[in-house]
Amino acid sequence: MFAGLPLVRAPWLPGDERIFIADNPDVTDAASGAHSVGELVARIFRFPPEEDLYQPIPILTYAVQWAIWGDRPAAVRFTDVLTHAANALLLWVIVWRVLRHFVPSDSGALHARLSWLVAMLWAVHPANAHAWAADMGRTHILSATFALLALIAQLRSLVTGRPGWIGAAAALLVCAMLCKVIPGWFALAIGVQVAWQTWRVTARSVWSYVAAAICVVFSAAAWWTSRRSGLMQDASAGLFGDPIARSALATYLYARNLFAPLWLSPWYLPDPQTSWANPRVWIGLAIAVASVICAIWAWRTAARRPIAIGWLWFWSLLLPVIGLVGAREAAAVDRYLYLPTMGLALALAGGLAAAFGARKGVSARGLRSILGAGCVVATFFLLVTSSVVRTYRAPVARANRIVQLYPADPRALEALAAAYHFAAAHPVPVDDLALVPADQAPRGFFLRRRLETLRAAADTPNLARYFPRAADLAPFHRRLSAAFADLGEFGDALRQAQAAAQLEPDGFRTWVRLAHAYVGMRRYDDAIRAFERCEELLPEDLLTRATHYTNFGRLLLFDLERANLAYPKFRMAVRLKAQLPTKYRRALRIADIGLARCEIRVGQGARGYELIMAVLDDNPQDALAGLVLAEYHLRSHHWGEARQIYGMLIAAYPAVYSRSDWYYEALRGFDSACAQLGRWSDAVQAWDHAAEQHPDSREFRSFRVWALACAGDEEADEFAEELLAQEPDNPLGCLARMLLSLRAGRVDEAVEWVRRAAGGEPVPRARSLERAVATLRLLAADNRVPATAAIVEAAIYLLAGERERATDTLAEYRRRYPDAGWDELINNLLSGATPAVGTSASRPAGNSEREEGE
């Protein structure tokens, strides 16, 4: 409890805790009531799994806890601490029974006390903390629970000879494998059988073959699922040296952590010097050879045989995960020691028991000395473990720990940057928040530190030392490119993507990073070419293909407004993602939204409505889906419904969503709906509020001036003058002045403002001239502008290159108002001449009253 309580209430950690617990619908749906118990259990136990590992029993326990306590990390961690304590008791039982069988003693207390001692040392050892304190370690500790129970059942069968215990051992071993595969357990099971009986009896024992079959079947399944997910290939790419050298180095690291646990870390980076020239490799090999010699020596004498069993336990469970296979991109991972170190505990107890048992009588003083020394060591371990647990439960602190052990290593810096990224986006423990200066906000601080760390990683000298092959270095540059793009540093993102392109010019993922960098820099033509190149290099993986078509469609639709080109991309994405597991379908929901918008714009609006309602049924708070639904109503001329939905989206910003571009779209849609309903003052209020929230936004300030002019607000002229003083050719500012001039009867001036608007830098997504034409028609229908608005409308058509439409509009105006007196202005427009604004020649005399009446 002392070691397990620090930061027990810390939020879910990045990595396995979030993937397999907090963000796993198999766990979280248990509390929703939307699925029956049978459905949830069937989902959890389905094979093959969605991820690379098959661990249904731990997932089931998480689901049960989530159903009882909900989203409470402390409940999960507290349960893991108790399970670890239970494992220590089970270890005591096994050590006691083995010692009692093999080591004779005059003192009945010897075996029990030595068993308690080694179980206590194992329980509080800092190297085991990674398994039960963080990173979803329940797979390891619960697998150990069932495996220890299976071993106890096997020992009972050896003592009693009853076959029922063999059946129990088999069932328990299967349960252990359903938590975490233990490939080498069969070697321990057979070794215990041989030590207890003989080779010949073991060869005839059913249990030997049952245990071997269980281990082989589950190991083959784990191998298959790991290769199927690409885990084996991805992990081996970042390793150094040959498998034997890697394993020897890992042995050295594990030995150091066991005997001097002062350099502990969540994992240990692969050492570029992993070769037979590295003395640590030879030290690790020497330790392994010495342990084998010790085991052989101990096996020859029955009283020392627990030592041999302990070493067999250690190596049979450690070898499959030590580096021979290379299933993890790490030199060593301490949580893999959880079960093997139980063997070391047995070997230690066997050695002490053999030493005492070799004497005629047990010295009480000597035994007390051993137990006292053990308690001192355990107390030291306990203090270190408490500190280690605190570090493991704080994402930034544990990443900093890796940097401390591997200073200036770009891989460690990359891990630290990832921790800062997590801390900026999620609640973090107080230990991480303590790093933030009092005068700075946590999010901004962590984002700045993330950027600094990423740049330090990118600027690391001699990157080839850590990534000697192009296949290693190119992914590093791609990861940095993605991280820079996430921070909005698209120049850095492009440089990293280009560095990857030099190493792997035909790599699909390289072109993906180039495409995203180009999108961020608004180099859309380059982005389209990059996505087209991606399409040529597309792998067969369904998730990759669905993601590509989704991202390409997003560019075409949401950035370039090319719904006709985005339409087939989103259709393909939706078809592919329908074949993916549920959580990936949810992650690619943007494909459904994009297809719905394409249907609304260039396909079947009713189909688009069905698609977007399905998205909203799944997540009613989806802001982008709400925008698409509002657009459907706007295009269907359901002005009231569109205004209501856009209004809710505006009110929800930024409490529900923080995307300023979505907010901007909602404001534009709200403006259009208000215009159709004649509720100009509502639009003014919306743009006023937006401009107050974002005073530096050119778009919001421009639209506010335009809305004021449309509403005929008396402050429109003042705000327009202020805007045009900063930006003389602002399109919406000029068009606002156009409306003011038109209402004042200065039609030639209004035409000139239109020309200035056409020459100014466009306001993004405003479509200023199109918006002006639509607004003029609405205002004219309500008699809120004079009939001469038709002349201004024609001027806009001419600027847009629609001469025929402009001619028809002017002809219709002349037909309706033959004596209006604007012939010279109209002729100048048709001839392409620019009138002299404000001159008497361009304005009809004595006609102001009539013009106002019109």
C-alpha positions in Angstrom: 0.0 0.0 0.0 2.8 2.4 0.8 4.4 1.8 -2.6 1.2 1.7 -4.6 -0.7 4.8 -3.4 1.5 7.7 -4.8 -0.5 9.4 -7.5 -3.0 6.6 -7.5 -5.7 9.1 -8.6 -3.6 10.3 -11.6 -5.6 10.6 -14.9 -5.3 7.8 -17.5 -1.8 7.6 -18.8 -0.9 7.9 -22.5 -0.4 4.6 -24.3 -2.0 1.3 -23.3 -4.1 2.7 -20.5 -5.9 5.0 -22.9 -5.9 2.6 -25.8 -7.1 -0.5 -24.0 -9.1 1.0 -21.1 -10.3 4.6 -21.3 -10.8 4.7 -25.1 -11.8 1.1 -25.6 -15.5 0.7 -26.3 -15.3 -2.9 -25.1 -14.6 -1.4 -21.7 -16.5 1.8 -21.6 -19.8 0.4 -23.2 -20.2 -1.7 -20.1 -21.6 1.3 -18.2 -23.8 2.6 -21.1 -26.5 -0.1 -20.9 -26.6 -0.1 -24.7 -25.4 -3.7 -25.0 -26.2 -6.9 -23.1 -23.7 -8.7 -21.0 -23.5 -11.5 -23.5 -22.7 -9.1 -26.4 -20.0 -7.4 -24.5 -18.3 -10.6 -23.4 -18.5 -11.9 -27.0 -16.9 -8.8 -28.3 -14.1 -9.0 -25.7 -13.4 -12.7 -26.4 -13.6 -12.5 -30.2 -10.5 -13.7 -32.1 -8.5 -12.4 -33.9 -8.4 -9.2 -31.8 -8.6 -5.7 -33.3 -5.1 -4.9 -31.8 -2.0 -7.0 -31.9 -2.5 -8.8 -28.6 -5.2 -11.1 -27.3 -5.9 -10.3 -23.7 -9.6 -10.9 -23.1 -9.6 -11.6 -19.3 -7.9 -8.3 -18.3 -10.2 -6.4 -20.7 -13.2 -8.2 -19.1 -12.0 -7.2 -15.6 -11.7 -3.5 -16.8 -15.2 -3.6 -18.2 -16.6 -5.0 -14.9 -14.8 -2.3 -12.9 -16.0 0.4 -15.4 -19.6 -0.8 -15.0 -19.3 -0.6 -11.2 -17.1 2.5 -10.6 -17.1 4.3 -14.0 -14.2 6.4 -15.2 -12.0 6.1 -12.1 -8.3 5.3 -12.8 -7.8 5.0 -9.0 -10.1 2.0 -8.8 -8.1 0.2 -11.5 -4.7 1.0 -10.0 -5.9 0.1 -6.5 -7.1 -3.3 -7.8 -3.7 -3.9 -9.5 -1.9 -3.2 -6.2 -4.0 -5.7 -4.4 -3.5 -8.3 -7.1 0.2 -7.8 -6.9 0.0 -8.3 -3.1 -1.9 -11.5 -3.7 0.7 -12.7 -6.1 3.3 -12.2 -3.4 1.3 -14.5 -1.1 1.0 -17.1 -3.9 4.7 -16.9 -4.4 5.3 -17.5 -0.7 3.1 -20.7 -0.9 5.1 -22.1 -3.8 8.5 -21.3 -2.4 7.5 -22.8 1.0 6.2 -26.0 -0.6 9.3 -26.4 -2.8 11.7 -25.8 0.1 9.8 -28.2 2.3 10.0 -30.9 -0.3 13.6 -30.6 -1.3 15.5 -29.1 1.7 15.5 -31.0 5.0 15.5 -29.0 8.2 15.3 -29.5 11.9 13.4 -26.2 12.2 9.9 -26.0 10.9 10.2 -22.2 10.9 13.1 -22.1 8.5 11.2 -22.7 5.3 8.3 -20.5 6.2 10.5 -17.6 7.3 12.8 -17.8 4.2 9.7 -18.0 2.0 8.3 -14.9 3.6 11.6 -13.1 3.2 12.0 -13.7 -0.5 8.3 -13.0 -1.2 8.6 -9.7 0.6 11.8 -8.7 -1.3 10.1 -9.7 -4.6 6.9 -7.7 -3.7 8.6 -4.4 -3.0 11.4 -4.7 -5.6 11.5 -1.5 -7.7 12.1 -3.3 -11.0 8.7 -5.0 -10.7 6.9 -1.7 -10.2 6.5 -1.1 -13.9 4.3 -4.1 -14.2 1.7 -3.3 -11.5 1.9 0.5 -11.3 1.4 1.8 -14.8 0.9 1.1 -18.5 -1.9 -1.4 -18.2 0.2 -3.9 -16.2 -2.8 -6.0 -15.3 -2.0 -8.3 -18.2 1.3 -9.2 -16.5 0.1 -9.4 -13.0 -3.2 -11.3 -13.7 -1.4 -13.7 -16.0 1.0 -14.3 -13.1 -1.9 -14.9 -10.7 -3.3 -17.7 -12.9 0.1 -19.1 -13.7 1.0 -19.3 -10.0 -2.3 -21.0 -9.2 -1.6 -23.4 -12.0 1.8 -24.2 -10.5 0.2 -24.7 -7.1 -2.3 -27.1 -8.7 0.5 -29.0 -10.4 2.4 -29.3 -7.0 -0.8 -30.6 -5.4 -1.1 -33.2 -8.1 2.5 -34.3 -7.5 1.8 -34.7 -3.8 -1.6 -36.3 -4.0 -1.5 -38.0 -7.4 -5.1 -36.9 -8.1 -5.9 -36.2 -11.8 -8.3 -33.5 -10.9 -5.5 -31.2 -10.0 -4.0 -31.7 -13.5 -7.3 -30.5 -15.0 -7.3 -27.5 -12.7 -3.8 -26.7 -13.6 -4.6 -26.9 -17.3 -7.7 -24.6 -16.9 -5.7 -22.1 -14.9 -2.8 -22.1 -17.4 -5.3 -21.3 -20.2 -6.6 -18.4 -18.1 -3.0 -17.2 -17.7 -2.5 -17.3 -21.5 -5.8 -15.4 -22.0 -4.2 -12.6 -19.9 -0.7 -12.6 -21.3 1.0 -15.3 -23.3 3.9 -17.0 -21.4 5.6 -19.1 -24.1 8.2 -20.6 -21.8 5.9 -21.8 -19.0 5.9 -25.4 -20.4 9.7 -25.6 -19.6 9.1 -24.6 -16.0 6.2 -27.1 -15.7 8.2 -29.9 -17.1 11.3 -29.0 -15.1 9.3 -29.0 -11.8 7.9 -32.4 -12.8 11.4 -33.8 -13.5 12.8 -32.4 -10.3 9.9 -33.9 -8.3 9.9 -37.2 -10.0 12.1 -38.5 -12.9 12.5 -38.0 -16.6 10.8 -41.3 -17.4 7.8 -40.5 -15.2 7.6 -37.0 -16.7 7.7 -38.4 -20.2 4.7 -40.6 -19.4 2.8 -37.7 -17.7 -0.2 -36.3 -19.4 0.5 -32.9 -17.9 3.8 -32.4 -19.7 2.1 -32.7 -23.1 -1.0 -30.6 -22.0 1.2 -27.8 -20.8 3.4 -27.9 -23.9 0.3 -27.9 -26.2 -1.2 -24.9 -24.4 2.0 -22.9 -24.6 2.6 -23.8 -28.3 -1.0 -22.9 -29.3 -1.1 -19.6 -27.6 2.5 -18.7 -28.6 1.6 -19.4 -32.3 -1.5 -17.3 -32.0 0.5 -14.4 -30.4 3.1 -14.7 -33.2 0.4 -14.6 -35.9 -1.5 -11.7 -34.5 1.8 -9.7 -33.9 2.9 -10.3 -37.5 -0.6 -9.5 -38.8 -0.6 -6.1 -37.1 3.0 -5.4 -38.3 4.3 -5.1 -34.8 7.2 -7.5 -35.3 8.4 -5.7 -38.4 8.1 -2.2 -36.9 9.9 -3.2 -33.7 12.8 -5.0 -35.3 13.5 -2.0 -37.6 14.8 0.1 -34.7 17.1 -2.5 -33.0 20.9 -2.8 -33.2 23.2 -5.8 -33.2 22.4 -9.5 -33.6 19.8 -11.2 -31.4 22.4 -12.8 -29.1 24.2 -9.5 -28.5 20.9 -7.8 -27.8 19.9 -10.5 -25.4 23.2 -10.3 -23.6 23.0 -6.6 -23.3 19.4 -6.9 -21.9 20.7 -9.4 -19.4 23.3 -6.9 -18.2 20.6 -4.2 -17.9 18.2 -6.5 -16.0 21.0 -7.6 -13.6 21.9 -4.0 -12.9 18.3 -3.1 -12.2 17.9 -6.1 -9.9 21.0 -5.5 -7.8 21.3 -1.7 -8.1 17.8 -0.3 -8.9 18.9 3.3 -9.3 18.7 3.6 -13.1 15.2 2.5 -13.6 13.1 3.7 -16.5 9.8 2.7 -18.3 12.0 1.3 -21.0 15.6 1.4 -22.2 16.5 2.6 -25.6 18.3 0.3 -28.0 22.0 1.0 -27.7 23.8 1.8 -31.1 26.8 0.1 -29.6 25.0 -3.2 -29.3 27.8 -5.4 -30.6 30.4 -7.9 -29.3 32.8 -4.9 -28.9 30.7 -3.6 -26.1 31.9 -4.9 -22.7 28.4 -4.8 -21.2 27.4 -7.4 -23.8 30.1 -9.7 -22.4 29.2 -9.0 -18.8 25.6 -10.0 -19.6 26.7 -13.1 -21.4 29.0 -14.0 -18.4 26.0 -13.6 -16.0 23.9 -15.9 -18.2 26.6 -18.5 -18.4 27.3 -18.3 -14.7 23.6 -18.8 -13.9 23.5 -21.9 -16.1 26.6 -23.3 -14.4 25.0 -22.6 -11.0 21.8 -24.3 -12.1 23.6 -27.4 -13.3 25.7 -27.6 -10.1 22.6 -27.2 -8.0 20.6 -29.8 -9.9 23.0 -32.6 -8.9 22.0 -32.4 -5.3 18.4 -32.7 -4.2 18.8 -30.2 -1.3 20.0 -27.6 -3.8 17.5 -28.4 -6.5 15.2 -25.4 -5.7 18.1 -23.2 -6.9 18.1 -25.0 -10.2 14.3 -24.7 -10.5 14.5 -21.0 -9.7 17.1 -20.4 -12.5 15.0 -22.5 -14.9 11.9 -20.4 -13.9 13.9 -17.2 -14.6 15.3 -18.1 -18.0 12.4 -20.0 -19.4 10.1 -17.0 -18.9 12.6 -14.3 -19.8 14.2 -15.7 -22.9 11.1 -15.4 -25.2 11.0 -11.6 -24.5 14.6 -10.7 -23.9 15.6 -9.8 -27.5 16.0 -13.0 -29.4 12.7 -12.2 -31.2 12.8 -8.4 -31.1 9.1 -7.9 -30.5 9.6 -4.5 -28.9 11.7 -1.5 -29.9 13.6 -1.4 -26.7 16.8 -2.8 -25.2 14.9 -4.0 -22.1 11.5 -3.5 -20.4 11.3 -4.0 -16.7 7.7 -5.3 -16.7 9.0 -8.4 -18.5 10.8 -9.2 -15.2 7.6 -9.6 -13.2 7.3 -13.4 -13.6 11.0 -14.3 -14.1 12.1 -12.6 -10.9 9.8 -15.0 -9.0 12.3 -17.7 -10.1 15.2 -15.6 -8.7 13.2 -15.4 -5.4 13.0 -19.2 -5.3 16.7 -19.6 -6.2 17.6 -17.2 -3.3 15.4 -19.0 -0.9 16.8 -22.3 -2.0 20.4 -21.1 -1.6 19.7 -19.8 1.9 17.8 -22.9 2.9 20.5 -25.2 1.6 23.2 -23.2 3.5 21.3 -23.5 6.8 20.1 -27.1 6.1 23.7 -28.3 5.6 24.3 -27.7 9.3 23.2 -30.0 12.1 21.1 -27.2 13.7 19.9 -23.9 12.6 21.5 -20.9 14.4 18.6 -18.7 15.6 21.0 -15.7 15.6 22.1 -16.4 12.0 18.6 -16.7 10.8 17.6 -13.5 12.6 20.6 -11.8 11.0 19.5 -12.9 7.5 15.9 -11.8 8.1 17.0 -8.5 9.6 19.3 -7.8 6.7 16.5 -8.7 4.4 14.1 -6.3 6.1 16.7 -3.5 5.8 17.0 -4.2 2.0 13.2 -4.4 1.7 12.8 -1.0 3.4 15.3 0.5 1.0 13.5 -1.1 -1.9 10.2 0.2 -0.6 11.4 3.8 -0.5 12.8 3.5 -4.0 9.7 1.8 -5.4 7.5 4.6 -4.0 9.5 7.2 -5.9 9.5 5.0 -9.0 5.8 4.6 -8.9 5.3 8.4 -8.7 7.5 8.8 -11.7 5.7 6.2 -13.7 2.3 7.7 -13.1 3.4 11.2 -14.4 3.9 11.3 -18.2 6.3 14.2 -18.4 8.3 13.0 -15.4 8.8 9.5 -16.8 9.8 10.9 -20.2 12.3 13.2 -18.5 13.6 10.2 -16.8 14.4 8.6 -20.1 16.2 11.8 -21.2 18.2 11.8 -18.0 19.4 8.3 -18.8 19.9 9.0 -22.5 20.9 12.7 -22.8 21.0 14.2 -26.3 19.5 11.0 -27.7 16.9 12.1 -30.4 14.7 9.1 -29.5 14.5 10.2 -25.9 13.8 13.8 -26.9 11.0 12.5 -29.2 9.5 10.6 -26.3 9.6 13.8 -24.2 8.0 15.8 -26.9 5.2 13.2 -27.0 4.7 13.6 -23.3 4.5 17.3 -23.6 1.9 16.8 -26.3 -0.2 14.6 -24.1 0.1 17.0 -21.1 -1.1 19.9 -23.2 -4.2 18.0 -24.3 -5.2 16.0 -21.1 -5.3 16.4 -17.4 -2.0 15.4 -15.8 -0.8 14.6 -12.3 0.3 17.4 -9.9 3.9 16.3 -10.3 3.8 17.3 -14.0 1.8 20.5 -13.3 4.5 21.5 -10.8 6.8 22.1 -13.7 4.6 24.9 -15.0 5.6 28.5 -13.8 2.9 30.2 -11.9 2.5 33.0 -14.5 2.0 30.6 -17.4 -1.0 28.5 -18.5 -0.2 24.7 -18.5 -1.3 24.2 -22.1 0.8 27.0 -23.6 3.8 26.0 -21.5 3.7 22.3 -22.5 3.2 23.3 -26.2 6.2 25.6 -26.1 8.3 22.9 -24.5 7.1 20.4 -27.0 8.2 22.6 -29.9 11.6 23.2 -28.3 12.1 19.5 -27.7 11.1 18.6 -31.2 13.6 21.1 -32.6 16.3 19.8 -30.3 15.6 16.3 -31.6 15.7 17.5 -35.2 19.0 19.3 -34.7 20.7 16.3 -33.0 24.2 15.9 -34.6 25.1 12.6 -36.1 21.5 11.2 -36.5 23.0 8.3 -38.4 24.4 7.0 -35.1 20.9 6.3 -33.8 19.3 5.6 -37.2 21.9 3.9 -39.2 19.6 2.8 -42.0 17.4 4.8 -44.3 14.6 2.6 -43.2 15.2 3.9 -39.6 15.9 7.5 -40.2 13.1 8.2 -42.7 10.4 7.2 -40.2 12.0 9.5 -37.6 11.8 12.5 -40.0 8.2 11.6 -40.8 7.3 11.4 -37.1 8.8 14.8 -36.5 7.0 16.2 -39.6 3.7 15.0 -38.2 4.5 16.5 -34.8 5.5 19.9 -36.3 2.3 19.9 -38.5 0.3 19.2 -35.4 1.8 22.4 -33.8 1.1 24.4 -36.9 4.8 24.7 -37.7 4.4 23.7 -41.4 7.7 25.0 -42.5 9.5 22.7 -40.1 7.0 19.9 -41.1 7.9 20.3 -44.8 11.6 20.3 -44.1 11.3 17.0 -42.2 9.1 15.5 -44.9 11.6 16.5 -47.5 14.5 15.0 -45.5 12.4 11.7 -45.4 11.9 12.0 -49.2 15.6 12.1 -49.8 15.9 8.8 -48.0 12.8 7.1 -49.2 11.6 9.0 -52.4 9.0 6.3 -53.2 7.8 5.8 -49.6 4.0 6.1 -49.3 4.2 7.6 -45.8 6.8 10.1 -47.0 4.4 11.4 -49.6 1.6 11.5 -46.9 3.8 13.8 -44.8 4.6 16.0 -47.8 0.9 16.3 -48.6 0.0 17.3 -45.1 2.8 19.9 -45.0 1.7 21.4 -48.3 -1.9 21.6 -47.1 -0.7 23.4 -43.9 1.3 25.9 -46.0 -1.7 26.4 -48.4 0.3 25.1 -51.3 -2.7 23.3 -52.6 -1.5 22.4 -56.1 1.6 20.7 -54.5 -0.7 19.0 -52.0 -2.9 17.6 -54.7 0.1 16.2 -56.6 1.4 14.7 -53.4 -1.9 13.0 -52.7 -2.0 11.7 -56.3 1.4 10.2 -55.8 0.2 8.6 -52.6 -2.6 7.0 -54.6 0.0 5.5 -56.9 1.8 4.0 -53.9 -1.2 2.9 -51.8 -0.6 -0.3 -49.8 -3.3 -3.0 -49.6 -4.0 -2.3 -45.9 -7.7 -1.3 -45.5 -7.1 1.3 -42.8 -4.3 3.0 -44.7 -6.4 3.2 -47.9 -9.5 4.4 -46.1 -7.4 7.1 -44.3 -5.8 8.2 -47.6 -9.1 8.7 -49.4 -10.5 10.5 -46.4 -7.6 12.9 -46.2 -7.6 13.5 -49.9 -11.3 14.1 -49.9 -11.0 16.5 -47.0 -8.5 18.6 -48.9 -10.7 18.8 -52.0 -13.9 19.5 -50.1 -13.1 21.5 -47.0 -10.0 23.4 -48.3 -10.7 23.8 -52.0 -14.5 23.5 -52.1 -14.3 21.0 -55.0 -17.2 18.8 -54.0 -17.4 17.1 -57.4 -13.7 15.9 -57.1 -14.1 15.0 -53.4 -17.2 13.0 -54.0 -15.5 9.8 -55.3 -12.8 10.0 -52.7 -15.3 10.0 -49.8 -17.4 7.3 -51.4 -14.3 5.0 -51.6 -13.3 5.9 -48.0 -16.8 5.1 -46.7 -16.9 1.8 -48.6 -13.4 0.8 -47.2 -14.0 1.8 -43.6 -17.2 -0.2 -43.4 -14.9 -3.3 -43.4 -12.8 -2.0 -40.5 -13.3 -2.6 -36.7 -15.6 -0.3 -34.9 -13.1 2.0 -33.3 -11.4 2.8 -36.7 -14.8 3.5 -38.2 -15.4 6.0 -35.5 -12.0 7.6 -36.0 -12.8 8.0 -39.7 -16.2 9.6 -39.2 -15.1 12.6 -41.2 -15.5 10.4 -44.3 -19.2 10.0 -43.5 -19.5 13.8 -42.9 -17.6 14.6 -46.1 -19.7 12.2 -48.2 -22.9 13.7 -46.8 -21.7 17.2 -47.7 -20.8 16.1 -51.2 -24.3 14.5 -51.6 -25.8 17.8 -50.5 -23.8 19.8 -52.9 -23.4 17.7 -56.0 -25.3 14.5 -55.4 -28.7 13.6 -53.8 -29.6 16.0 -51.0 -32.0 13.5 -49.4 -29.1 10.9 -49.2 -26.8 13.5 -47.7 -29.5 14.3 -45.1 -29.7 10.5 -44.2 -25.9 10.2 -43.9 -25.5 13.2 -41.7 -28.4 12.3 -39.4 -26.8 8.9 -38.9 -23.6 10.6 -37.8 -25.5 12.9 -35.4 -27.4 9.9 -34.0 -24.1 8.4 -33.0 -22.7 11.7 -31.6 -25.2 14.6 -31.3 -22.4 17.0 -30.2 -20.5 16.7 -33.4 -20.0 20.3 -34.5 -18.9 19.6 -38.1 -21.9 17.3 -38.6 -24.1 20.1 -37.3 -22.6 22.4 -39.9 -23.4 20.0 -42.7 -26.9 19.6 -41.4 -27.3 23.3 -41.3 -26.0 23.6 -44.9 -28.6 21.0 -46.0 -31.3 23.2 -44.6 -29.8 26.3 -46.1 -29.6 24.8 -49.6 -33.1 23.4 -49.1 -34.4 26.9 -48.3 -35.4 25.9 -44.8 -34.2 29.3 -43.5 -35.6 28.9 -40.0 -34.1 25.5 -39.4 -30.7 26.6 -40.8 -30.7 29.8 -38.7 -31.5 27.8 -35.6 -28.8 25.2 -36.1 -26.2 27.8 -37.0 -27.2 29.8 -34.0 -26.7 26.8 -31.7 -23.2 26.2 -33.2 -22.3 29.8 -32.7 -23.4 29.7 -29.1 -21.5 26.5 -28.4 -18.2 28.0 -29.5 -15.7 27.6 -27.8 -17.3 25.6 -24.9 -18.1 22.5 -27.1 -15.6 22.9 -29.9 -12.6 25.1 -30.5 -12.2 25.0 -34.3 -12.2 28.7 -35.3 -12.7 27.7 -39.0 -15.9 25.9 -38.1 -17.0 28.9 -36.1 -16.4 31.1 -39.1 -18.4 28.8 -41.3 -21.3 28.8 -38.8 -21.2 32.6 -38.7 -21.3 32.8 -42.5 -24.2 30.4 -42.7 -26.0 32.2 -39.9 -25.5 35.5 -41.8 -27.0 34.0 -45.0 -30.0 32.5 -43.1 -30.7 35.8 -41.4 -30.4 37.6 -44.7 -33.1 35.4 -46.2 -35.3 36.0 -43.2 -34.7 39.7 -43.2 -33.2 39.5 -39.6 -30.2 41.7 -40.4 -29.8 42.8 -36.8 -29.3 39.2 -35.6 -26.4 38.9 -38.1 -24.9 42.1 -36.8 -25.0 40.8 -33.2 -23.4 37.6 -34.2 -20.5 39.3 -36.0 -20.2 41.9 -33.2 -19.7 39.1 -30.7 -17.2 37.2 -32.9 -15.2 40.4 -33.5 -15.0 41.0 -29.8 -13.8 37.4 -29.1 -11.2 37.6 -31.9 -10.3 41.3 -32.4 -7.4 40.5 -34.6 -9.5 38.5 -37.1 -9.7 40.2 -40.4 -12.6 38.1 -41.5 -14.8 38.9 -38.5 -14.1 42.6 -38.7 -14.8 42.6 -42.4 -18.1 40.8 -42.0 -19.2 43.0 -39.1 -18.9 46.1 -41.3 -20.8 44.3 -44.1 -23.6 43.2 -41.8 -23.9 46.7 -40.4 -24.3 48.1 -43.9 -26.9 45.5 -44.8 -28.9 46.3 -41.7 -28.7 50.0 -42.5 -27.1 50.6 -39.1 -26.1 54.2 -38.4 -22.7 53.0 -37.2 -22.0 51.3 -40.5 -20.2 54.3 -42.0 -18.0 54.8 -39.0 -16.9 51.1 -38.8 -16.4 51.0 -42.6 -14.1 54.1 -42.4 -12.1 52.5 -39.6 -11.7 49.2 -41.6 -10.8 50.9 -44.8 -8.2 53.1 -43.0 -6.4 49.9 -42.2 -7.0 48.1 -45.5 -8.2 50.5 -48.2 -9.3 47.8 -50.6 -10.9 45.4 -48.2 -13.6 43.8 -50.3 -16.4 43.6 -47.7 -15.5 47.1 -46.5 -15.7 48.5 -50.0 -19.0 46.7 -50.6 -20.4 48.1 -47.4 -19.5 51.6 -48.7 -21.2 50.5 -52.0 -24.5 49.9 -50.1 -24.2 53.2 -48.3 -23.5 55.1 -51.5 -26.3 53.3 -53.3 -28.8 54.2 -50.6 -27.6 57.8 -50.8 -28.3 57.9 -54.5 -24.6 58.0 -55.5 -24.8 55.1 -58.0 -21.5 56.0 -59.8 -19.7 56.0 -56.4 -21.3 52.6 -55.6 -20.0 51.2 -58.9 -16.5 52.5 -58.1 -16.6 50.9 -54.7 -17.5 47.6 -56.4 -14.4 48.0 -58.6 -12.2 48.6 -55.6 -13.7 45.6 -53.9 -12.9 43.4 -56.9 -9.2 44.5 -56.7 -8.7 44.0 -53.0 -7.3 40.9 -51.3 -10.2 38.5 -51.0 -11.7 37.8 -47.6 -11.3 34.0 -47.2 -14.5 32.1 -48.0 -16.5 35.3 -48.2 -17.2 35.2 -52.0 -17.7 38.8 -51.6 -19.1 39.7 -55.0 -21.4 36.8 -55.1 -22.6 37.7 -51.6 -23.1 41.3 -52.7 -25.3 40.2 -55.7 -27.5 38.0 -53.5 -27.8 40.7 -50.9 -28.7 43.4 -53.4 -31.5 41.2 -54.7 -32.9 40.5 -51.2 -32.7 44.2 -50.2 -34.3 45.2 -53.4 -37.2 42.7 -52.9 -37.8 44.4 -49.5 -37.4 47.9 -51.0 -34.4 48.6 -48.8 -32.3 49.8 -51.7 -33.3 51.8 -54.7 -33.9 50.3 -58.1 -30.5 51.5 -59.3 -29.2 48.5 -57.4 -29.6 46.7 -60.8 -26.8 48.9 -62.2 -24.5 48.0 -59.4 -25.5 44.3 -59.9 -24.6 44.6 -63.6 -21.2 46.1 -62.7 -20.5 43.1 -60.5 -21.4 40.7 -63.4 -19.1 42.6 -65.7 -16.2 42.3 -63.3 -17.0 38.6 -63.0 -16.8 38.2 -66.8 -20.5 37.6 -67.2 -21.1 40.2 -69.9 -24.3 38.7 -71.3 -25.9 38.6 -67.9 -24.9 42.2 -67.2 -26.3 43.3 -70.5 -29.6 41.6 -69.8 -29.8 43.2 -66.3 -29.1 46.7 -67.7 -31.6 46.2 -70.5 -34.3 45.2 -68.0 -33.5 48.2 -65.9 -33.8 50.6 -68.9 -37.0 48.9 -69.9 -38.5 49.5 -66.5 -37.1 52.9 -65.9 -36.6 54.6 -69.3 -36.2 58.0 -67.8 -33.9 57.2 -64.9 -31.1 59.3 -66.3 -28.2 57.0 -65.8 -27.5 56.3 -69.4 -24.0 57.7 -69.4 -23.0 55.5 -66.5 -24.6 52.5 -68.1 -22.9 53.2 -71.4 -19.6 53.5 -69.7 -20.1 50.2 -68.0 -20.9 48.4 -71.2 -18.0 50.1 -73.0 -15.6 49.3 -70.2 -14.8 52.9 -69.4 -14.4 54.1 -65.9 -16.6 57.0 -64.9 -15.3 60.0 -63.0 -16.8 59.5 -59.6 -18.5 62.5 -58.1 -18.7 64.6 -61.3 -22.0 66.1 -62.5 -21.6 64.5 -65.8 -22.0 61.1 -64.3 -25.0 61.9 -62.2 -28.6 62.8 -63.4 -29.6 66.3 -62.4 -32.7 66.9 -60.3 -33.5 63.3 -59.9 -32.5 62.6 -56.3 -36.0 62.6 -54.9 -37.3 60.3 -57.6 -34.3 57.9 -57.0 -35.0 57.8 -53.3 -38.6 56.9 -54.0 -37.6 54.2 -56.3 
